[in-house]
Amino acid sequence: FGRHQPAAGHYDRAKIRAASVDVVRRPTGGRAILHHREVTYSVTAPLDSGSLRSTYARINRILLGGLSRLGVAAGIAAPAERAPVPSSRPCFELPTEGEVVAAGRKLVGSAQWRDEHALLQHGSILVEDDQSLLPSFSVTGEEHLDVAASPPGHNEPYPAPATLSRILGRTPGADELASAMFEAVRSLEDPESMSIDEDEIRDETLSHLPRFSDEGWTWRR
């Protein structure tokens, strides 16, 4: 779930447990994502890096560079009439301004959060598409998202999101995608960038586990 997304009373916990899906609420905004058959990226940086819009664009530049190395022709979504409210609808239903798209369809969902002197941005790059399963976990008992149907207030159908598998005609592995993104970082940001060993961040990471494993946080709204 996104940071401000309504979940209590919108999603059925019994259905989610029956599907063996674990639920967390991230510190960034946006709507729900099913983390399966996708690759999640994360960026942290000091706030002296620039405005939210400029840092979002800077990170998008890296994403586009990495995707280009895989042979994916992606671009940035044009401004829409309005941004979607944080509802129980899936994150990948429609692209919003500034998001990475391919052939007009959303390929990467991203959100940024700022606190004190740092920013966090993370997002999901779809390798294949399971996002249509999310409405089936709602309390209303919706079936899988019908991409040919329009939600209330819209006259046009929502297309299925873009996926790397559909674009490339094959399914790239997580290591291949990560390598392409790292090459883009070295090319566009820092040629001397290095990998971080998990041991360097494990203790600090585990210190945050109680908060994000607390159902009071997950189902707080």
Backbone as numpy.savetxt, mean C-alpha at the origin, in Angstrom:
# Nx Ny Nz CAx CAy CAz Cx Cy Cz
-5.49 -2.33 8.19 -6.32 -1.15 8.19 -5.44 0.10 8.19
-5.95 1.17 7.57 -5.28 2.45 7.64 -5.48 3.08 9.01
-4.65 4.03 9.34 -4.65 4.63 10.67 -6.03 5.14 11.10
-6.75 5.81 10.20 -8.03 6.42 10.56 -9.22 5.67 9.95
-8.99 4.52 9.37 -10.07 3.79 8.70 -11.03 3.17 9.70
-12.36 3.33 9.51 -13.31 2.65 10.38 -13.27 1.15 10.14
-13.15 0.38 11.21 -13.09 -1.08 11.09 -14.12 -1.76 11.99
-14.20 -1.31 13.26 -15.19 -1.88 14.19 -16.59 -1.62 13.66
-17.37 -2.67 13.53 -18.71 -2.52 12.99 -18.76 -2.57 11.48
-17.59 -2.58 10.84 -17.52 -2.65 9.37 -16.97 -3.99 8.90
-16.03 -4.55 9.66 -15.44 -5.83 9.31 -15.84 -6.89 10.34
-16.07 -8.11 9.88 -16.53 -9.22 10.70 -15.31 -10.01 11.19
-15.03 -9.96 12.49 -13.84 -10.62 13.03 -13.91 -12.13 12.85
-15.10 -12.71 12.96 -15.24 -14.16 12.81 -14.89 -14.61 11.39
-15.34 -13.85 10.41 -15.01 -14.17 9.02 -13.50 -14.07 8.78
-12.89 -13.05 9.37 -11.46 -12.85 9.19 -10.67 -13.99 9.82
-11.07 -14.39 11.05 -10.39 -15.50 11.71 -10.58 -16.80 10.94
-11.79 -17.03 10.41 -12.07 -18.25 9.65 -11.21 -18.35 8.41
-10.80 -17.20 7.86 -9.94 -17.19 6.67 -8.47 -17.23 7.03
-8.16 -17.34 8.35 -6.78 -17.39 8.84 -5.99 -16.14 8.44
-6.66 -14.99 8.52 -6.03 -13.72 8.20 -5.75 -12.97 9.50
-4.53 -12.51 9.68 -4.18 -11.67 10.82 -4.44 -10.21 10.47
-4.83 -9.42 11.45 -5.20 -8.03 11.21 -4.31 -7.10 12.03
-3.81 -6.05 11.39 -3.08 -5.00 12.08 -3.56 -3.65 11.56
-3.33 -2.61 12.36 -3.61 -1.25 11.92 -2.29 -0.51 11.81
-2.00 0.03 10.62 -0.72 0.69 10.41 -0.76 2.13 10.91
0.39 2.75 11.12 0.41 4.14 11.58 0.13 5.15 10.48
0.19 4.74 9.22 -0.13 5.65 8.11 -1.59 5.52 7.72
-2.09 6.50 6.98 -3.50 6.53 6.62 -3.84 5.62 5.45
-4.99 5.92 4.84 -5.43 5.12 3.71 -6.41 4.04 4.11
-6.67 3.14 3.16 -7.67 2.10 3.37 -7.03 0.72 3.43
-7.85 -0.30 3.63 -7.36 -1.66 3.89 -6.61 -2.26 2.71
-5.58 -3.02 3.04 -4.80 -3.77 2.06 -4.66 -5.20 2.57
-4.81 -6.15 1.67 -4.54 -7.55 1.99 -3.09 -7.83 1.59
-2.25 -8.04 2.59 -0.82 -8.25 2.31 -0.58 -9.71 1.93
-0.83 -9.99 0.67 -0.67 -11.34 0.13 -0.43 -11.21 -1.36
0.60 -11.86 -1.86 0.96 -11.78 -3.28 1.22 -10.33 -3.69
1.93 -9.62 -2.81 2.36 -8.26 -3.07 3.69 -8.04 -2.34
4.33 -6.92 -2.62 5.57 -6.58 -1.91 5.36 -5.22 -1.25
5.64 -5.14 0.04 5.49 -3.90 0.78 6.83 -3.19 0.90
6.83 -1.88 0.64 8.05 -1.10 0.82 7.85 -0.13 1.98
8.94 0.36 2.53 8.88 1.32 3.63 10.02 2.31 3.50
9.74 3.57 3.75 10.75 4.63 3.70 10.64 5.46 4.97
11.77 5.68 5.64 11.82 6.63 6.75 12.88 7.68 6.42
12.63 8.91 6.84 13.57 10.00 6.53 13.33 11.15 7.49
14.33 12.01 7.69 14.12 13.21 8.50 13.20 14.19 7.78
12.50 14.99 8.53 11.54 15.92 7.93 12.19 17.06 7.18
13.49 17.24 7.31 14.13 18.29 6.53 14.27 17.91 5.06
13.68 16.73 4.71 13.73 16.28 3.32 12.77 17.06 2.42
11.83 17.82 3.00 10.91 18.60 2.18 9.47 18.41 2.59
8.55 19.02 1.84 7.12 18.93 2.13 6.61 17.53 1.86
5.39 17.26 2.34 4.80 15.95 2.10 4.70 15.67 0.61
4.23 16.65 -0.14 4.07 16.46 -1.59 5.41 16.19 -2.27
6.45 16.94 -1.87 7.74 16.78 -2.53 8.39 15.44 -2.17
8.27 15.02 -0.91 8.87 13.73 -0.54 8.09 12.58 -1.17
6.78 12.73 -1.26 5.95 11.71 -1.91 6.39 11.56 -3.37
6.62 12.69 -4.04 7.07 12.66 -5.44 8.46 12.07 -5.56
9.30 12.37 -4.60 10.68 11.85 -4.63 10.69 10.33 -4.48
9.86 9.82 -3.59 9.76 8.37 -3.42 9.13 7.72 -4.65
8.13 8.40 -5.22 7.52 7.88 -6.46 8.56 7.75 -7.57
9.50 8.67 -7.60 10.56 8.63 -8.62 11.37 7.34 -8.49
11.63 6.94 -7.25 12.35 5.69 -7.01 11.49 4.50 -7.44
10.20 4.53 -7.07 9.30 3.43 -7.43 9.22 3.27 -8.95
9.09 4.39 -9.65 9.01 4.33 -11.11 10.32 3.83 -11.69
11.45 4.24 -11.10 12.74 3.79 -11.58 12.91 2.29 -11.40
12.49 1.77 -10.25 12.58 0.33 -10.01 11.68 -0.46 -10.93
10.46 0.02 -11.12 9.52 -0.67 -12.01 10.02 -0.66 -13.45
10.63 0.46 -13.85 11.17 0.56 -15.20 12.25 -0.49 -15.42
13.04 -0.77 -14.40 14.09 -1.78 -14.51 13.51 -3.18 -14.72
12.28 -3.37 -14.28 11.60 -4.65 -14.50 10.91 -4.71 -15.86
10.86 -3.57 -16.56 10.17 -3.52 -17.84 8.72 -3.08 -17.73
8.37 -2.42 -16.61 7.00 -1.96 -16.39 6.90 -0.47 -16.73
6.03 -0.13 -17.65 5.79 1.27 -18.01 4.71 1.82 -17.10
5.12 2.52 -16.05 4.18 3.07 -15.07 4.24 4.59 -15.08
3.24 5.22 -14.49 3.19 6.67 -14.42 2.52 7.10 -13.14
2.16 8.38 -13.06 1.55 8.96 -11.86 0.11 9.36 -12.17
-0.81 9.00 -11.28 -2.22 9.30 -11.48 -2.46 10.80 -11.45
-3.32 11.26 -12.34 -3.69 12.67 -12.41 -4.62 13.02 -11.26
-4.76 14.33 -10.95 -5.68 14.74 -9.88 -7.10 14.26 -10.14
-7.76 13.79 -9.08 -9.15 13.37 -9.16 -10.04 14.43 -8.55
-11.35 14.27 -8.70 -12.28 15.25 -8.16 -12.17 15.34 -6.64
-11.99 14.20 -5.99 -11.87 14.18 -4.54 -11.14 12.92 -4.12
-10.46 12.98 -2.98 -9.78 11.81 -2.45 -10.81 10.92 -1.76
-10.63 9.60 -1.79 -11.59 8.72 -1.14 -11.54 8.87 0.38
-12.68 8.79 1.02 -12.72 8.83 2.47 -12.20 7.51 3.01
-11.70 7.47 4.27 -11.17 6.23 4.82 -12.27 5.24 5.18
-12.92 4.66 4.18 -14.03 3.74 4.37 -13.52 2.31 4.42
-14.46 1.35 4.44 -14.08 -0.06 4.47 -13.81 -0.61 3.07
-13.88 0.23 2.05 -13.59 -0.22 0.70 -12.08 -0.48 0.55
-11.68 -1.36 -0.40 -10.26 -1.69 -0.55 -9.42 -0.51 -1.02
-8.16 -0.49 -0.62 -7.23 0.57 -1.00 -7.04 0.64 -2.51
-7.06 -0.51 -3.17 -6.73 -0.55 -4.59 -7.95 -0.38 -5.50
-9.07 0.08 -4.94 -10.28 0.24 -5.75 -10.09 1.30 -6.83
-9.51 2.43 -6.45 -9.27 3.52 -7.40 -7.96 4.22 -7.07
-7.21 4.66 -8.08 -6.01 5.46 -7.79 -6.40 6.88 -7.39
-5.62 7.47 -6.50 -5.81 8.88 -6.16 -4.61 9.67 -6.68
-4.73 10.97 -6.64 -3.70 11.84 -7.20 -2.31 11.49 -6.67
-1.37 11.36 -7.59 0.01 11.13 -7.21 0.40 9.68 -7.02
-0.56 8.75 -7.12 -0.22 7.34 -6.93 0.30 6.73 -8.22
1.05 5.65 -8.08 1.66 4.98 -9.23 0.63 4.08 -9.91
0.48 4.30 -11.22 -0.50 3.54 -12.00 0.17 2.95 -13.24
-0.48 1.96 -13.81 -0.06 1.39 -15.09 -1.32 1.22 -15.93
-1.31 1.79 -17.13 -2.48 1.76 -18.01 -3.72 2.29 -17.30
-3.52 3.31 -16.46 -4.63 3.94 -15.76 -5.14 3.19 -14.55
-4.52 2.08 -14.22 -4.98 1.28 -13.08 -3.94 1.33 -11.96
-4.41 1.31 -10.75 -3.55 1.45 -9.59 -2.64 0.23 -9.45
-1.34 0.48 -9.34 -0.34 -0.59 -9.19 0.32 -0.53 -7.82
0.50 0.68 -7.28 1.15 0.86 -5.98 0.26 1.75 -5.11
-0.06 1.27 -3.93 -0.79 2.07 -2.96 0.17 2.58 -1.90
0.16 3.88 -1.63 1.13 4.47 -0.69 0.45 5.43 0.28
1.06 5.57 1.46 0.57 6.55 2.44 1.75 7.04 3.26
1.69 8.30 3.68 2.79 8.89 4.45 2.26 9.47 5.76
3.05 9.32 6.81 2.72 9.85 8.14 3.93 10.60 8.67
3.68 11.74 9.30 4.75 12.57 9.84 4.54 12.78 11.34
5.64 12.71 12.07 5.56 12.89 13.51 6.88 13.46 14.01
6.81 14.59 14.70 8.00 15.26 15.23 9.00 15.53 14.10
10.14 14.83 14.07 11.19 15.19 13.13 11.41 14.14 12.04
10.46 13.24 11.86 10.66 12.17 10.89 9.38 11.87 10.12
9.55 11.23 8.98 8.40 10.78 8.20 8.51 9.28 7.98
7.36 8.66 7.82 7.26 7.26 7.45 6.34 7.17 6.25
6.79 6.55 5.20 5.92 6.24 4.07 6.10 4.77 3.74
4.97 4.10 3.59 5.07 2.73 3.10 3.89 2.45 2.19
4.06 1.41 1.41 3.03 1.09 0.43 3.14 -0.34 -0.04
2.23 -0.68 -0.92 2.13 -2.05 -1.40 2.19 -2.06 -2.92
3.04 -2.92 -3.47 3.18 -3.10 -4.91 2.55 -4.43 -5.27
1.50 -4.41 -6.06 0.77 -5.64 -6.36 1.53 -6.52 -7.35
1.83 -7.73 -6.93 2.40 -8.73 -7.82 1.28 -9.48 -8.51
0.31 -9.92 -7.72 -0.94 -10.49 -8.24 -2.07 -9.85 -7.44
-3.32 -10.18 -7.76 -4.44 -9.44 -7.15 -5.32 -10.32 -6.29
-5.25 -10.08 -4.98 -6.19 -10.69 -4.04 -7.04 -9.63 -3.35
-6.90 -8.36 -3.75 -7.56 -7.27 -3.03 -9.08 -7.35 -3.09
-9.60 -8.04 -4.12 -11.05 -8.16 -4.27 -11.67 -9.03 -3.17
-10.84 -9.72 -2.38 -11.36 -10.53 -1.28 -11.82 -9.69 -0.09
-11.31 -8.46 0.03 -11.56 -7.67 1.23 -13.04 -7.43 1.53
-13.88 -7.09 0.54 -15.30 -6.87 0.87 -16.00 -8.10 1.43
-15.46 -9.30 1.17 -16.09 -10.51 1.70 -15.94 -10.62 3.22
-15.04 -9.81 3.81 -14.86 -9.80 5.25 -15.74 -8.76 5.94
-16.56 -8.06 5.18 -17.39 -7.00 5.78 -18.56 -7.60 6.54
-19.12 -6.82 7.46 -20.25 -7.30 8.25 -21.52 -7.43 7.41
-21.56 -6.77 6.26 -22.73 -6.85 5.40 -22.75 -8.11 4.55
-21.65 -8.87 4.60 -21.63 -10.12 3.86 -21.46 -9.95 2.38
-20.80 -8.86 1.94 -20.56 -8.67 0.52 -19.71 -9.81 -0.02
-19.96 -10.17 -1.26 -19.11 -11.14 -1.90 -17.87 -10.42 -2.41
-17.05 -11.12 -3.17 -15.84 -10.51 -3.72 -16.21 -9.26 -4.51
-15.36 -8.28 -4.47 -15.62 -7.02 -5.14 -15.90 -7.23 -6.62
-17.03 -6.75 -7.08 -17.40 -6.84 -8.49 -16.82 -5.63 -9.20
-15.76 -5.84 -9.96 -15.08 -4.71 -10.58 -15.89 -4.12 -11.72
-17.01 -4.75 -12.10 -17.85 -4.21 -13.16 -19.00 -3.38 -12.60
-19.10 -3.33 -11.26 -20.20 -2.61 -10.64 -19.70 -1.31 -10.05
-20.55 -0.31 -10.02 -20.18 0.99 -9.46 -20.72 1.12 -8.05
-19.96 1.73 -7.14 -20.46 2.00 -5.80 -21.45 3.15 -5.84
-22.24 3.34 -4.78 -23.18 4.46 -4.76 -22.49 5.78 -5.02
-23.09 6.59 -5.87 -22.54 7.91 -6.16 -21.58 7.94 -7.32
-21.33 6.79 -7.94 -20.42 6.74 -9.08 -21.15 6.12 -10.26
-20.88 6.64 -11.44 -21.53 6.13 -12.63 -20.64 5.19 -13.45
-19.33 5.23 -13.19 -18.41 4.42 -13.96 -17.94 3.23 -13.12
-17.69 2.07 -13.76 -17.21 0.91 -13.01 -15.77 1.08 -12.57
-15.41 0.39 -11.51 -14.03 0.36 -11.07 -13.30 -0.75 -11.81
-12.18 -0.46 -12.46 -11.40 -1.53 -13.08 -10.62 -2.29 -12.03
-10.24 -3.51 -12.34 -9.36 -4.26 -11.45 -8.02 -3.54 -11.39
-7.31 -3.62 -10.25 -6.02 -2.96 -10.17 -5.01 -3.60 -11.11
-3.96 -2.85 -11.41 -2.86 -3.40 -12.21 -2.04 -4.35 -11.34
-1.41 -5.33 -11.94 -0.50 -6.23 -11.23 0.74 -6.46 -12.09
1.86 -6.71 -11.44 3.09 -7.00 -12.18 2.94 -8.27 -13.00
2.24 -9.24 -12.45 2.05 -10.50 -13.16 1.31 -10.30 -14.48
0.26 -9.46 -14.43 -0.53 -9.22 -15.65 0.26 -8.38 -16.66
1.00 -7.41 -16.16 1.75 -6.52 -17.05 2.91 -7.25 -17.74
3.65 -8.05 -16.95 4.85 -8.69 -17.46 4.59 -10.04 -18.11
3.43 -10.62 -17.84 3.15 -11.95 -18.37 3.88 -13.04 -17.60
4.39 -12.69 -16.45 5.07 -13.63 -15.56 4.98 -13.08 -14.14
5.35 -13.87 -13.17 5.27 -13.43 -11.78 6.66 -13.22 -11.22
7.10 -11.97 -11.09 8.44 -11.71 -10.54 8.49 -12.05 -9.06
9.64 -12.52 -8.61 9.81 -12.82 -7.20 10.06 -11.58 -6.38
9.88 -11.69 -5.07 10.09 -10.54 -4.18 11.54 -10.08 -4.24
12.48 -11.01 -4.31 13.89 -10.64 -4.36 14.21 -9.85 -5.63
13.61 -10.24 -6.76 13.83 -9.53 -8.01 13.32 -8.11 -7.93
12.12 -7.95 -7.35 11.53 -6.62 -7.23 12.34 -5.76 -6.26
12.74 -6.35 -5.13 13.53 -5.60 -4.16 14.86 -5.16 -4.76
15.49 -6.03 -5.54 16.75 -5.69 -6.17 16.59 -4.53 -7.15
15.51 -4.54 -7.92 15.26 -3.45 -8.87 15.05 -2.13 -8.14
14.34 -2.16 -7.01 14.11 -0.94 -6.25 15.41 -0.44 -5.62
16.24 -1.35 -5.14 17.50 -0.95 -4.54 18.42 -0.33 -5.58
18.40 -0.88 -6.79 19.19 -0.28 -7.88 18.72 1.15 -8.17
17.41 1.36 -8.09 16.87 2.71 -8.32 17.31 3.67 -7.23
17.35 3.19 -5.98 17.82 4.02 -4.87 19.27 4.43 -5.10
20.10 3.48 -5.50 21.52 3.78 -5.74 21.69 4.74 -6.90
20.85 4.59 -7.92 20.97 5.43 -9.11 20.45 6.84 -8.86
19.36 6.96 -8.12 18.68 8.25 -7.99 18.98 8.99 -6.70
19.39 8.28 -5.64 19.56 8.91 -4.33 20.97 8.82 -3.78
21.51 7.63 -3.69 22.81 7.45 -3.03 23.52 6.24 -3.62
24.55 6.46 -4.44 25.26 5.34 -5.07 25.98 4.45 -4.07
26.17 4.95 -2.83 26.87 4.17 -1.82 25.92 3.58 -0.77
24.64 3.56 -1.06 23.68 3.01 -0.10 23.95 1.54 0.15
23.69 1.12 1.39 23.99 -0.25 1.80 22.78 -0.91 2.44
22.78 -2.22 2.44 21.71 -2.96 3.10 21.87 -2.88 4.61
20.75 -2.89 5.32 20.75 -2.93 6.78 20.53 -4.37 7.21
21.36 -4.85 8.09 21.18 -6.19 8.62 20.02 -6.18 9.62
19.22 -7.23 9.59 18.05 -7.28 10.48 18.45 -7.16 11.95
19.62 -7.68 12.31 20.06 -7.61 13.70 20.21 -6.18 14.19
20.46 -5.25 13.27 20.66 -3.85 13.64 19.38 -3.17 14.09
18.24 -3.68 13.67 16.97 -3.01 13.96 15.98 -3.88 14.73
16.36 -5.15 14.98 15.39 -6.08 15.58 14.91 -5.60 16.95
15.83 -5.24 17.84 15.44 -4.86 19.21 14.52 -3.65 19.21
14.86 -2.63 18.42 14.02 -1.43 18.36 12.66 -1.77 17.78
12.64 -2.61 16.77 11.38 -3.01 16.14 10.48 -3.76 17.13
11.06 -4.69 17.86 10.28 -5.50 18.81 9.72 -4.65 19.94
10.35 -3.51 20.24 9.84 -2.65 21.30 8.48 -2.05 20.95
8.15 -1.99 19.66 6.87 -1.45 19.22 5.78 -2.52 19.07
6.17 -3.78 19.21 5.24 -4.88 18.99 4.00 -4.84 19.89
4.14 -4.55 21.21 2.94 -4.55 22.06 1.83 -3.62 21.56
2.22 -2.45 21.08 1.20 -1.51 20.60 0.46 -2.05 19.39
1.22 -2.52 18.41 0.59 -2.91 17.16 -0.04 -4.31 17.19
0.23 -5.07 18.26 -0.46 -6.36 18.43 -1.66 -6.24 19.35
-1.89 -5.04 19.90 -3.01 -4.79 20.82 -4.30 -4.59 20.03
-5.30 -5.41 20.30 -6.57 -5.27 19.57 -7.26 -3.96 19.90
-6.91 -3.35 21.02 -7.45 -2.03 21.34 -7.00 -1.00 20.32
-5.79 -1.15 19.80 -5.29 -0.27 18.75 -5.90 -0.66 17.41
-5.90 -1.96 17.13 -6.38 -2.45 15.83 -7.84 -2.11 15.60
-8.67 -2.29 16.61 -10.12 -2.09 16.45 -10.59 -0.84 17.19
-9.73 0.16 17.28 -10.05 1.35 18.07 -11.12 2.22 17.42
-11.38 2.03 16.15 -12.44 2.78 15.49 -13.11 1.90 14.45
